[in-house]
Amino acid sequence: MYAEPMSLRYALLGLLAEEPASGYDLTRKFERALRRYAWHAQHSQIYPELNRLATDGLVMVAAEGPRGRRAYAITDKGRSELRSWMLNPPDVFVVRHEFVLRLFLLSTLDADDARAVLRPIVEESARELATLQDSIATNDATTPPGALPAFGRLVAEYGLRSFQTMHDWAVWAMDQIDRASPTAPPDRPLG
């Protein structure tokens, strides 16, 4: 949602601060967790950024495996730069959110087309909610009472609340379109 220069750089440093990983492993982490509610990065973006991080002395190759597979680890300099970035948020948040721009422009469509844009939002947000709820329940069951939840749990809660809000909003928006449109569908099952 907020676009900042070099955020991929810091996402990679943060993931490597947890444990050494290969570019492939990092791509999987982005696909499995981060892209849902934090950051989307493609395989083709990760490797060049890892090379830049290594050139800058922020990561190092910790191990080389078969077929040239490299596991990267964060250096002390990388930890220091990550900490500095975390403690110094940008002065101005630059919002660049294509999804919200499309919603802003819904009025350029007729009611049926607007519903066609909103319906997948309702469906996908419901799926993501169910997935996150299951994941949170599983992780909460293994967290000892009184223990601080893992930071991943805090982010998962953010994702849960974001998808719940998105779902509720999309259902509400479809209802608004239905009320204003003479071609409102008679019965539409929504979560």
C-alpha positions in Angstrom: 0.0 0.0 0.0 2.8 2.4 0.8 5.5 2.5 -1.8 8.9 3.3 -0.6 12.2 3.2 -2.5 14.2 0.0 -1.7 11.5 -1.7 0.4 12.4 -5.0 -1.2 15.9 -4.5 0.1 14.7 -4.3 3.7 12.2 -7.1 3.3 15.0 -9.4 2.3 17.3 -8.1 5.1 14.5 -8.8 7.6 13.9 -12.3 6.3 17.6 -13.0 6.4 17.8 -11.7 9.9 15.5 -14.6 10.9 17.7 -17.2 9.2 20.0 -17.7 6.2 18.1 -18.6 3.0 18.6 -19.1 -0.7 16.9 -16.9 -3.3 14.5 -19.7 -3.9 13.6 -20.0 -0.2 13.0 -16.2 0.0 10.8 -16.4 -3.1 8.7 -19.1 -1.3 8.4 -16.9 1.8 7.1 -14.0 -0.3 4.6 -16.3 -2.0 3.4 -18.1 1.1 3.1 -15.3 3.6 4.3 -11.8 2.7 2.3 -11.3 -0.5 -1.0 -11.8 1.3 -0.7 -8.6 3.3 2.7 -7.0 3.1 4.8 -7.2 0.0 4.8 -8.9 -3.4 8.1 -9.8 -5.0 8.8 -11.9 -8.0 11.7 -14.4 -8.3 13.2 -12.2 -11.0 13.4 -9.3 -8.5 14.9 -11.2 -5.6 18.1 -12.4 -7.1 19.4 -9.0 -8.5 18.5 -7.4 -5.1 20.5 -10.2 -3.2 23.5 -9.5 -5.5 23.2 -5.7 -4.7 23.0 -6.5 -1.0 26.1 -8.7 -1.2 28.0 -6.0 -3.1 27.0 -3.5 -0.4 28.3 -5.8 2.3 24.8 -6.2 3.9 24.6 -10.0 3.2 27.1 -12.7 2.5 27.0 -16.1 0.9 26.9 -18.4 3.9 26.9 -21.7 2.0 27.0 -23.0 -1.6 25.0 -26.0 -2.4 24.4 -28.2 -5.5 23.8 -26.5 -8.8 25.2 -23.2 -7.5 22.4 -22.7 -5.0 23.6 -20.1 -2.5 22.3 -19.5 1.0 22.6 -15.9 2.1 23.0 -14.6 5.6 22.7 -11.1 6.9 25.9 -9.4 8.1 26.4 -7.1 11.1 26.3 -4.1 8.7 23.1 -5.5 7.2 21.5 -5.8 10.7 22.6 -2.2 11.5 21.1 -0.9 8.3 17.8 -2.8 8.8 17.6 -1.5 12.4 18.1 2.1 11.2 15.4 1.7 8.5 13.0 0.2 11.0 13.5 3.1 13.5 13.4 5.9 10.9 10.1 5.7 9.1 9.7 7.9 6.0 8.6 11.5 6.5 5.9 11.1 3.8 4.0 8.0 3.0 3.5 7.7 -0.7 0.4 5.7 -1.4 0.4 3.7 -4.6 -2.4 1.1 -4.5 -3.7 0.0 -7.9 -6.6 -2.0 -6.3 -7.9 1.1 -4.5 -7.5 3.2 -7.7 -9.8 0.7 -9.5 -12.3 1.0 -6.7 -12.1 4.8 -7.0 -13.0 4.5 -10.7 -15.9 2.1 -10.3 -18.3 4.9 -11.2 -17.0 4.7 -14.8 -18.6 1.2 -15.1 -22.3 0.2 -15.3 -23.8 -1.6 -12.4 -23.2 -5.1 -13.8 -19.6 -4.4 -14.5 -19.1 -2.8 -11.1 -20.5 -6.0 -9.5 -18.2 -8.1 -11.6 -15.2 -6.1 -10.2 -16.5 -6.5 -6.6 -17.6 -10.1 -6.6 -14.0 -11.5 -6.7 -13.0 -9.2 -3.9 -15.8 -10.7 -1.7 -14.9 -14.2 -2.7 -11.1 -13.9 -2.4 -11.2 -12.0 0.9 -13.5 -14.7 2.3 -11.0 -17.4 1.2 -8.0 -15.4 2.7 -10.0 -14.9 6.0 -10.6 -18.6 6.3 -7.0 -19.5 5.6 -5.7 -16.9 8.1 -8.2 -18.0 10.7 -7.0 -21.6 10.4 -3.4 -20.6 10.5 -3.8 -18.4 13.5 -5.8 -21.0 15.4 -3.0 -23.6 14.8 -0.3 -21.2 15.8 -2.2 -19.9 18.9 -2.7 -23.5 20.1 1.1 -23.9 20.2 1.9 -20.6 22.0 2.3 -21.1 25.7 -0.1 -19.1 27.9 1.4 -15.7 28.9 4.0 -15.8 26.2 4.4 -12.9 23.7 3.1 -14.1 20.4 5.6 -14.4 17.6 5.8 -11.3 15.5 4.4 -13.3 12.6 1.2 -13.6 14.7 1.0 -9.8 14.9 1.3 -9.5 11.1 -1.3 -12.3 10.7 -3.7 -10.4 12.8 -3.1 -7.3 10.7 -3.9 -9.5 7.6 -7.0 -10.9 9.3 -8.4 -7.5 10.1 -7.5 -6.1 6.7 -9.2 -9.0 4.8 -12.2 -8.7 7.2 -12.5 -5.0 6.4 -12.1 -5.6 2.7 -14.8 -8.3 2.7 -17.2 -6.2 4.7 -16.6 -3.2 2.5 -17.1 -5.1 -0.7 -20.4 -6.7 0.5 -21.5 -3.2 1.5 -20.5 -1.7 -1.8 -22.4 -4.4 -3.8 -25.4 -3.7 -1.6 -25.1 0.0 -2.5 -24.9 -0.8 -6.2 -27.9 -3.1 -5.9 -30.0 -0.4 -4.2 -29.1 2.2 -6.8 -29.4 -0.1 -9.9 -32.6 -1.0 -11.6 -30.9 -4.2 -12.7 -30.1 -5.4 -9.2 -29.9 -9.2 -9.0 -32.8 -10.6 -6.9 -30.8 -13.0 -4.7 -27.0 -13.0 -4.4 -25.3 -15.1 -1.8 -22.6 -13.2 -0.1 -20.6 -14.0 3.0 
